[in-house]
Amino acid sequence: MSINNDGDEIRGLGFVALSAGYLEEQIDELLFMVQPLEPFPEAEQRWGVSRKIEKARRLIAALNFETRGDLLSDLARLPDLFEWRNEVIHGRVYGNFNRGNTLRSGRPNVPERDISAAELYELANALDAARNSLIRPMVLKIPRALQAL
């Protein structure tokens, strides 16, 4: 399902935040699922998302199932999505009346740039698609691969 762009930057930013949160939760669920390979202790559950993604990639690479390569590729793309999320969530959006909107970074020495509702909805939809790409192999393929160990 795709989130429709209604032209509202603030609503789009909210969808980005929610979609990223759901994706992070799915990464955690994946790590819980593969605990037969390696525990996912409480201390690691507080790791940043990049470290969790790296652990997930390492553990999935140790399994053997039909779409493993696709899942590894999907996991490899996640850091870029989270970096894009960080850029818009930790930045500040300023309205320029009839000239669009400007994103000012929360990081020093990063130039301002234009931002639109279309970009925010694109990111929210990309985050949702990434979450779905994790869910699919978790339904049957990963559990079967774990049973085969």
N, CA and C atoms as an extended XYZ file, in Angstrom:
447
Properties=species:S:1:pos:R:3:atomname:S:1:resname:S:1:resid:I:1 pbc="F F F"
N         0.846       -1.177        0.000 N   MET     1
C         0.000        0.000        0.000 CA  MET     1
C         0.890        1.238        0.000 C   MET     1
N         0.519        2.205       -0.762 N   SER     2
C         1.286        3.434       -0.880 CA  SER     2
C         0.569        4.571       -0.149 C   SER     2
N         1.358        5.410        0.493 N   ILE     3
C         0.800        6.578        1.168 CA  ILE     3
C         0.673        7.681        0.116 C   ILE     3
N        -0.515        8.194       -0.061 N   ASN     4
C        -0.758        9.197       -1.093 CA  ASN     4
C        -0.297       10.576       -0.648 C   ASN     4
N         0.390       11.248       -1.544 N   ASN     5
C         0.875       12.607       -1.305 CA  ASN     5
C        -0.296       13.571       -1.377 C   ASN     5
N        -0.587       14.212       -0.256 N   ASP     6
C        -1.659       15.202       -0.231 CA  ASP     6
C        -1.110       16.628       -0.277 C   ASP     6
N         0.199       16.760       -0.492 N   GLY     7
C         0.814       18.082       -0.588 CA  GLY     7
C         1.166       18.718        0.744 C   GLY     7
N         0.937       18.024        1.838 N   ASP     8
C         1.175       18.570        3.178 CA  ASP     8
C         2.533       18.087        3.684 C   ASP     8
N         3.495       19.013        3.772 N   GLU     9
C         4.850       18.644        4.205 CA  GLU     9
C         4.876       18.130        5.639 C   GLU     9
N         4.096       18.738        6.505 N   ILE    10
C         4.109       18.330        7.912 CA  ILE    10
C         3.544       16.922        8.066 C   ILE    10
N         2.454       16.624        7.388 N   ARG    11
C         1.899       15.272        7.425 CA  ARG    11
C         2.901       14.282        6.812 C   ARG    11
N         3.542       14.680        5.709 N   GLY    12
C         4.559       13.824        5.095 CA  GLY    12
C         5.704       13.530        6.041 C   GLY    12
N         6.130       14.545        6.788 N   LEU    13
C         7.193       14.358        7.772 CA  LEU    13
C         6.747       13.396        8.880 C   LEU    13
N         5.498       13.483        9.272 N   GLY    14
C         4.957       12.546       10.256 CA  GLY    14
C         4.959       11.117        9.735 C   GLY    14
N         4.596       10.941        8.462 N   PHE    15
C         4.632        9.603        7.867 CA  PHE    15
C         6.063        9.069        7.806 C   PHE    15
N         7.031        9.943        7.549 N   VAL    16
C         8.436        9.522        7.556 CA  VAL    16
C         8.812        9.000        8.943 C   VAL    16
N         8.465        9.754        9.969 N   ALA    17
C         8.807        9.352       11.342 CA  ALA    17
C         8.150        8.014       11.699 C   ALA    17
N         6.877        7.870       11.395 N   LEU    18
C         6.175        6.624       11.710 CA  LEU    18
C         6.734        5.450       10.912 C   LEU    18
N         6.926        5.648        9.628 N   SER    19
C         7.414        4.561        8.777 CA  SER    19
C         8.808        4.117        9.192 C   SER    19
N         9.656        5.048        9.560 N   ALA    20
C        11.001        4.701       10.024 CA  ALA    20
C        10.933        3.928       11.329 C   ALA    20
N        10.041        4.326       12.214 N   GLY    21
C         9.874        3.608       13.473 CA  GLY    21
C         9.411        2.176       13.253 C   GLY    21
N         8.465        1.990       12.341 N   TYR    22
C         7.987        0.637       12.042 CA  TYR    22
C         9.098       -0.205       11.409 C   TYR    22
N         9.923        0.413       10.563 N   LEU    23
C        11.038       -0.311        9.958 CA  LEU    23
C        12.060       -0.718       11.017 C   LEU    23
N        12.364        0.180       11.934 N   GLU    24
C        13.290       -0.168       13.021 CA  GLU    24
C        12.737       -1.330       13.843 C   GLU    24
N        11.445       -1.311       14.113 N   GLU    25
C        10.825       -2.407       14.850 CA  GLU    25
C        10.965       -3.719       14.083 C   GLU    25
N        10.822       -3.673       12.763 N   GLN    26
C        10.930       -4.888       11.963 CA  GLN    26
C        12.349       -5.437       11.980 C   GLN    26
N        13.336       -4.555       12.000 N   ILE    27
C        14.728       -4.994       12.117 CA  ILE    27
C        14.925       -5.713       13.445 C   ILE    27
N        14.369       -5.164       14.515 N   ASP    28
C        14.438       -5.829       15.819 CA  ASP    28
C        13.772       -7.205       15.756 C   ASP    28
N        12.604       -7.282       15.127 N   GLU    29
C        11.889       -8.563       15.022 CA  GLU    29
C        12.722       -9.580       14.251 C   GLU    29
N        13.407       -9.131       13.219 N   LEU    30
C        14.284      -10.021       12.463 CA  LEU    30
C        15.404      -10.554       13.354 C   LEU    30
N        15.992       -9.675       14.152 N   LEU    31
C        17.069      -10.101       15.051 CA  LEU    31
C        16.565      -11.048       16.139 C   LEU    31
N        15.347      -10.829       16.616 N   PHE    32
C        14.762      -11.771       17.572 CA  PHE    32
C        14.535      -13.129       16.900 C   PHE    32
N        14.098      -13.105       15.651 N   MET    33
C        13.807      -14.341       14.936 CA  MET    33
C        15.059      -15.199       14.749 C   MET    33
N        16.189      -14.567       14.486 N   VAL    34
C        17.409      -15.332       14.202 CA  VAL    34
C        18.244      -15.588       15.462 C   VAL    34
N        17.638      -15.446       16.627 N   GLN    35
C        18.360      -15.733       17.874 CA  GLN    35
C        18.900      -17.150       17.979 C   GLN    35
N        18.335      -18.145       17.285 N   PRO    36
C        18.996      -19.450       17.322 CA  PRO    36
C        20.446      -19.404       16.797 C   PRO    36
N        20.745      -18.427       15.964 N   LEU    37
C        22.118      -18.267       15.474 CA  LEU    37
C        22.995      -17.520       16.472 C   LEU    37
N        22.407      -16.495       17.085 N   GLU    38
C        23.151      -15.652       18.026 CA  GLU    38
C        22.147      -14.854       18.854 C   GLU    38
N        22.325      -14.790       20.165 N   PRO    39
C        21.382      -14.039       21.007 CA  PRO    39
C        21.312      -12.555       20.599 C   PRO    39
N        20.192      -11.961       20.932 N   PHE    40
C        19.966      -10.517       20.737 CA  PHE    40
C        19.664       -9.936       22.115 C   PHE    40
N        20.724       -9.776       22.935 N   PRO    41
C        20.520       -9.361       24.327 CA  PRO    41
C        20.036       -7.918       24.445 C   PRO    41
N        19.585       -7.597       25.631 N   GLU    42
C        19.024       -6.265       25.894 CA  GLU    42
C        19.994       -5.142       25.547 C   GLU    42
N        21.269       -5.325       25.834 N   ALA    43
C        22.253       -4.273       25.523 CA  ALA    43
C        22.288       -3.994       24.022 C   ALA    43
N        22.203       -5.027       23.199 N   GLU    44
C        22.203       -4.843       21.746 CA  GLU    44
C        20.887       -4.254       21.254 C   GLU    44
N        19.820       -4.502       21.971 N   GLN    45
C        18.520       -3.939       21.589 CA  GLN    45
C        18.535       -2.414       21.680 C   GLN    45
N        19.500       -1.857       22.424 N   ARG    46
C        19.633       -0.394       22.534 CA  ARG    46
C        20.634        0.173       21.537 C   ARG    46
N        21.223       -0.667       20.717 N   TRP    47
C        22.144       -0.198       19.686 CA  TRP    47
C        21.433        0.737       18.713 C   TRP    47
N        22.214        1.541       18.037 N   GLY    48
C        21.691        2.327       16.926 CA  GLY    48
C        21.315        1.404       15.776 C   GLY    48
N        20.492        1.899       14.897 N   VAL    49
C        19.958        1.066       13.824 CA  VAL    49
C        21.053        0.566       12.883 C   VAL    49
N        22.102        1.320       12.663 N   SER    50
C        23.171        0.879       11.758 CA  SER    50
C        23.843       -0.388       12.271 C   SER    50
N        24.111       -0.435       13.554 N   ARG    51
C        24.732       -1.642       14.134 CA  ARG    51
C        23.784       -2.835       14.056 C   ARG    51
N        22.509       -2.587       14.268 N   LYS    52
C        21.529       -3.674       14.170 CA  LYS    52
C        21.461       -4.215       12.744 C   LYS    52
N        21.497       -3.322       11.771 N   ILE    53
C        21.458       -3.749       10.370 CA  ILE    53
C        22.682       -4.604       10.049 C   ILE    53
N        23.844       -4.188       10.502 N   GLU    54
C        25.063       -4.962       10.244 CA  GLU    54
C        24.981       -6.352       10.870 C   GLU    54
N        24.452       -6.436       12.077 N   LYS    55
C        24.290       -7.745       12.716 CA  LYS    55
C        23.307       -8.595       11.919 C   LYS    55
N        22.209       -8.008       11.503 N   ALA    56
C        21.214       -8.749       10.717 CA  ALA    56
C        21.836       -9.262        9.420 C   ALA    56
N        22.608       -8.432        8.744 N   ARG    57
C        23.257       -8.861        7.496 CA  ARG    57
C        24.194      -10.041        7.744 C   ARG    57
N        24.960       -9.967        8.789 N   ARG    58
C        25.904      -11.036        9.106 CA  ARG    58
C        25.177      -12.349        9.388 C   ARG    58
N        24.099      -12.268       10.157 N   LEU    59
C        23.373      -13.480       10.523 CA  LEU    59
C        22.578      -14.060        9.348 C   LEU    59
N        21.969      -13.209        8.557 N   ILE    60
C        21.224      -13.696        7.392 CA  ILE    60
C        22.180      -14.359        6.403 C   ILE    60
N        23.388      -13.827        6.266 N   ALA    61
C        24.381      -14.423        5.364 CA  ALA    61
C        24.741      -15.846        5.786 C   ALA    61
N        24.549      -16.174        7.060 N   ALA    62
C        24.873      -17.513        7.558 CA  ALA    62
C        23.758      -18.525        7.284 C   ALA    62
N        22.622      -18.057        6.823 N   LEU    63
C        21.497      -18.948        6.532 CA  LEU    63
C        21.475      -19.298        5.047 C   LEU    63
N        20.737      -20.348        4.724 N   ASN    64
C        20.601      -20.763        3.334 CA  ASN    64
C        19.115      -20.838        2.992 C   ASN    64
N        18.658      -19.892        2.170 N   PHE    65
C        17.282      -19.923        1.683 CA  PHE    65
C        17.226      -19.204        0.337 C   PHE    65
N        16.184      -19.479       -0.395 N   GLU    66
C        16.069      -19.079       -1.795 CA  GLU    66
C        16.291      -17.590       -2.056 C   GLU    66
N        15.717      -16.718       -1.272 N   THR    67
C        15.791      -15.272       -1.548 CA  THR    67
C        16.768      -14.552       -0.622 C   THR    67
N        17.717      -15.281       -0.085 N   ARG    68
C        18.689      -14.686        0.842 CA  ARG    68
C        19.431      -13.517        0.200 C   ARG    68
N        19.851      -13.653       -1.045 N   GLY    69
C        20.565      -12.579       -1.728 CA  GLY    69
C        19.737      -11.310       -1.830 C   GLY    69
N        18.455      -11.479       -2.111 N   ASP    70
C        17.561      -10.316       -2.179 CA  ASP    70
C        17.460       -9.629       -0.826 C   ASP    70
N        17.315      -10.424        0.227 N   LEU    71
C        17.207       -9.842        1.571 CA  LEU    71
C        18.506       -9.140        1.957 C   LEU    71
N        19.639       -9.738        1.639 N   LEU    72
C        20.919       -9.088        1.941 CA  LEU    72
C        21.055       -7.764        1.189 C   LEU    72
N        20.614       -7.725       -0.062 N   SER    73
C        20.637       -6.466       -0.827 CA  SER    73
C        19.713       -5.426       -0.209 C   SER    73
N        18.529       -5.880        0.205 N   ASP    74
C        17.581       -4.963        0.846 CA  ASP    74
C        18.160       -4.401        2.137 C   ASP    74
N        18.789       -5.261        2.932 N   LEU    75
C        19.415       -4.795        4.173 CA  LEU    75
C        20.551       -3.815        3.886 C   LEU    75
N        21.280       -4.037        2.816 N   ALA    76
C        22.402       -3.153        2.466 CA  ALA    76
C        21.925       -1.750        2.088 C   ALA    76
N        20.689       -1.632        1.608 N   ARG    77
C        20.146       -0.318        1.225 CA  ARG    77
C        19.577        0.467        2.413 C   ARG    77
N        19.348       -0.199        3.519 N   LEU    78
C        18.708        0.456        4.662 CA  LEU    78
C        19.502        1.631        5.241 C   LEU    78
N        20.831        1.537        5.379 N   PRO    79
C        21.541        2.697        5.947 CA  PRO    79
C        21.309        3.998        5.178 C   PRO    79
N        21.211        3.923        3.861 N   ASP    80
C        20.943        5.136        3.078 CA  ASP    80
C        19.555        5.695        3.372 C   ASP    80
N        18.578        4.803        3.518 N   LEU    81
C        17.225        5.268        3.859 CA  LEU    81
C        17.201        5.934        5.230 C   LEU    81
N        17.906        5.343        6.187 N   PHE    82
C        17.928        5.940        7.531 CA  PHE    82
C        18.721        7.253        7.540 C   PHE    82
N        19.727        7.372        6.706 N   GLU    83
C        20.463        8.637        6.605 CA  GLU    83
C        19.551        9.726        6.042 C   GLU    83
N        18.777        9.377        5.025 N   TRP    84
C        17.811       10.315        4.445 CA  TRP    84
C        16.777       10.692        5.493 C   TRP    84
N        16.303        9.706        6.249 N   ARG    85
C        15.362        9.976        7.340 CA  ARG    85
C        15.964       10.954        8.338 C   ARG    85
N        17.215       10.707        8.730 N   ASN    86
C        17.870       11.589        9.693 CA  ASN    86
C        17.965       13.013        9.178 C   ASN    86
N        18.259       13.138        7.899 N   GLU    87
C        18.387       14.468        7.301 CA  GLU    87
C        17.102       15.274        7.459 C   GLU    87
N        15.964       14.654        7.187 N   VAL    88
C        14.714       15.419        7.249 CA  VAL    88
C        14.151       15.505        8.661 C   VAL    88
N        14.323       14.456        9.463 N   ILE    89
C        13.777       14.477       10.822 CA  ILE    89
C        14.568       15.417       11.721 C   ILE    89
N        15.878       15.438       11.559 N   HIS    90
C        16.709       16.272       12.422 CA  HIS    90
C        16.971       17.653       11.829 C   HIS    90
N        16.448       17.888       10.641 N   GLY    91
C        16.533       19.218       10.047 CA  GLY    91
C        15.321       20.049       10.446 C   GLY    91
N        15.250       21.213        9.879 N   ARG    92
C        14.123       22.106       10.154 CA  ARG    92
C        13.552       22.574        8.822 C   ARG    92
N        12.248       22.493        8.694 N   VAL    93
C        11.573       22.902        7.463 CA  VAL    93
C        11.019       24.304        7.662 C   VAL    93
N        11.379       25.205        6.746 N   TYR    94
C        10.898       26.585        6.779 CA  TYR    94
C        10.087       26.854        5.526 C   TYR    94
N         8.899       27.409        5.734 N   GLY    95
C         8.059       27.792        4.604 CA  GLY    95
C         8.553       29.088        3.990 C   GLY    95
N         8.514       29.124        2.677 N   ASN    96
C         8.938       30.312        1.942 CA  ASN    96
C         7.771       30.910        1.172 C   ASN    96
N         6.625       30.892        1.787 N   PHE    97
C         5.404       31.438        1.209 CA  PHE    97
C         5.133       30.787       -0.140 C   PHE    97
N         5.196       31.499       -1.226 N   ASN    98
C         4.850       30.936       -2.535 CA  ASN    98
C         6.039       30.288       -3.245 C   ASN    98
N         7.178       30.175       -2.577 N   ARG    99
C         8.378       29.649       -3.237 CA  ARG    99
C         8.761       28.263       -2.746 C   ARG    99
N         7.897       27.531       -2.119 N   GLY   100
C         8.235       26.204       -1.632 CA  GLY   100
C         8.765       26.244       -0.218 C   GLY   100
N         9.488       25.215        0.151 N   ASN   101
C        10.002       25.088        1.502 CA  ASN   101
C        11.489       24.793        1.486 C   ASN   101
N        12.152       25.197        2.559 N   THR   102
C        13.593       25.005        2.703 CA  THR   102
C        13.855       24.083        3.878 C   THR   102
N        14.806       23.158        3.683 N   LEU   103
C        15.259       22.285        4.764 CA  LEU   103
C        16.614       22.800        5.224 C   LEU   103
N        16.688       23.137        6.507 N   ARG   104
C        17.961       23.530        7.118 CA  ARG   104
C        18.422       22.384        7.982 C   ARG   104
N        19.629       21.960        7.751 N   SER   105
C        20.174       20.828        8.480 CA  SER   105
C        20.426       21.180        9.932 C   SER   105
N        20.345       20.181       10.773 N   GLY   106
C        20.744       20.323       12.162 CA  GLY   106
C        22.246       20.116       12.329 C   GLY   106
N        22.919       19.775       11.230 N   ARG   107
C        24.367       19.545       11.245 CA  ARG   107
C        25.084       20.787       10.738 C   ARG   107
N        26.249       21.069       11.300 N   PRO   108
C        26.985       22.256       10.842 CA  PRO   108
C        27.525       22.071        9.418 C   PRO   108
N        27.638       23.178        8.713 N   ASN   109
C        28.249       23.237        7.382 CA  ASN   109
C        27.512       22.426        6.314 C   ASN   109
N        26.228       22.183        6.510 N   VAL   110
C        25.417       21.525        5.491 CA  VAL   110
C        24.526       22.604        4.882 C   VAL   110
N        24.598       22.777        3.565 N   PRO   111
C        23.809       23.848        2.946 CA  PRO   111
C        22.306       23.579        3.013 C   PRO   111
N        21.552       24.653        3.020 N   GLU   112
C        20.099       24.548        2.935 CA  GLU   112
C        19.741       23.972        1.568 C   GLU   112
N        18.561       23.355        1.514 N   ARG   113
C        18.077       22.868        0.229 CA  ARG   113
C        16.559       22.897        0.224 C   ARG   113
N        16.004       22.859       -0.968 N   ASP   114
C        14.559       22.803       -1.099 CA  ASP   114
C        14.066       21.433       -0.664 C   ASP   114
N        12.865       21.404       -0.118 N   ILE   115
C        12.224       20.138        0.246 CA  ILE   115
C        10.744       20.269       -0.088 C   ILE   115
N        10.147       19.162       -0.474 N   SER   116
C         8.741       19.178       -0.870 CA  SER   116
C         7.994       18.033       -0.211 C   SER   116
N         6.684       18.153       -0.220 N   ALA   117
C         5.854       17.055        0.267 CA  ALA   117
C         6.113       15.805       -0.557 C   ALA   117
N         6.324       15.963       -1.857 N   ALA   118
C         6.579       14.800       -2.720 CA  ALA   118
C         7.797       14.016       -2.240 C   ALA   118
N         8.867       14.716       -1.859 N   GLU   119
C        10.057       14.034       -1.363 CA  GLU   119
C         9.761       13.289       -0.068 C   GLU   119
N         9.023       13.917        0.829 N   LEU   120
C         8.722       13.291        2.118 CA  LEU   120
C         7.851       12.056        1.941 C   LEU   120
N         6.875       12.131        1.054 N   TYR   121
C         6.034       10.965        0.798 CA  TYR   121
C         6.822        9.874        0.074 C   TYR   121
N         7.734       10.263       -0.792 N   GLU   122
C         8.604        9.282       -1.449 CA  GLU   122
C         9.428        8.526       -0.402 C   GLU   122
N         9.987        9.254        0.544 N   LEU   123
C        10.777        8.623        1.598 CA  LEU   123
C         9.906        7.729        2.476 C   LEU   123
N         8.746        8.210        2.884 N   ALA   124
C         7.850        7.392        3.706 CA  ALA   124
C         7.482        6.097        2.988 C   ALA   124
N         7.194        6.193        1.701 N   ASN   125
C         6.851        4.994        0.934 CA  ASN   125
C         8.047        4.063        0.765 C   ASN   125
N         9.236        4.617        0.608 N   ALA   126
C        10.451        3.794        0.501 CA  ALA   126
C        10.704        3.053        1.817 C   ALA   126
N        10.479        3.726        2.933 N   LEU   127
C        10.640        3.080        4.240 CA  LEU   127
C         9.625        1.954        4.418 C   LEU   127
N         8.386        2.194        3.998 N   ASP   128
C         7.358        1.147        4.083 CA  ASP   128
C         7.702       -0.042        3.186 C   ASP   128
N         8.189        0.236        1.975 N   ALA   129
C         8.572       -0.846        1.054 CA  ALA   129
C         9.728       -1.653        1.641 C   ALA   129
N        10.663       -0.973        2.289 N   ALA   130
C        11.790       -1.666        2.912 CA  ALA   130
C        11.303       -2.577        4.032 C   ALA   130
N        10.362       -2.102        4.810 N   ARG   131
C         9.797       -2.933        5.889 CA  ARG   131
C         9.141       -4.178        5.303 C   ARG   131
N         8.376       -4.000        4.234 N   ASN   132
C         7.722       -5.143        3.598 CA  ASN   132
C         8.740       -6.135        3.047 C   ASN   132
N         9.874       -5.643        2.559 N   SER   133
C        10.894       -6.544        2.025 CA  SER   133
C        11.521       -7.396        3.122 C   SER   133
N        11.469       -6.931        4.368 N   LEU   134
C        11.945       -7.737        5.496 CA  LEU   134
C        10.886       -8.739        5.941 C   LEU   134
N         9.643       -8.327        5.909 N   ILE   135
C         8.552       -9.185        6.381 CA  ILE   135
C         8.420      -10.445        5.525 C   ILE   135
N         8.480      -10.296        4.202 N   ARG   136
C         8.207      -11.432        3.312 CA  ARG   136
C         9.037      -12.674        3.652 C   ARG   136
N        10.373      -12.571        3.733 N   PRO   137
C        11.128      -13.799        4.040 CA  PRO   137
C        10.966      -14.268        5.492 C   PRO   137
N        10.478      -13.383        6.349 N   MET   138
C        10.290      -13.768        7.753 CA  MET   138
C         9.066      -14.664        7.945 C   MET   138
N         8.188      -14.689        6.957 N   VAL   139
C         6.964      -15.476        7.086 CA  VAL   139
C         7.258      -16.971        6.995 C   VAL   139
N         7.991      -17.399        5.962 N   LEU   140
C         8.259      -18.829        5.794 CA  LEU   140
C         9.732      -19.160        5.591 C   LEU   140
N        10.410      -18.366        4.794 N   LYS   141
C        11.764      -18.739        4.357 CA  LYS   141
C        12.765      -18.785        5.494 C   LYS   141
N        12.806      -17.753        6.322 N   ILE   142
C        13.775      -17.744        7.427 CA  ILE   142
C        13.430      -18.805        8.469 C   ILE   142
N        12.158      -18.947        8.867 N   PRO   143
C        11.858      -20.027        9.829 CA  PRO   143
C        12.259      -21.413        9.299 C   PRO   143
N        12.027      -21.663        8.019 N   ARG   144
C        12.433      -22.965        7.442 CA  ARG   144
C        13.947      -23.111        7.435 C   ARG   144
N        14.652      -22.032        7.110 N   ALA   145
C        16.118      -22.094        7.103 CA  ALA   145
C        16.650      -22.352        8.514 C   ALA   145
N        16.013      -21.774        9.498 N   LEU   146
C        16.428      -22.010       10.885 CA  LEU   146
C        16.151      -23.440       11.314 C   LEU   146
N        15.027      -23.983       10.880 N   GLN   147
C        14.692      -25.387       11.215 CA  GLN   147
C        15.681      -26.356       10.599 C   GLN   147
N        16.249      -25.983        9.465 N   ALA   148
C        17.193      -26.867        8.757 CA  ALA   148
C        18.577      -26.898        9.388 C   ALA   148
N        18.815      -26.023       10.367 N   LEU   149
C        20.139      -25.996       11.004 CA  LEU   149
C        20.414      -27.248       11.821 C   LEU   149
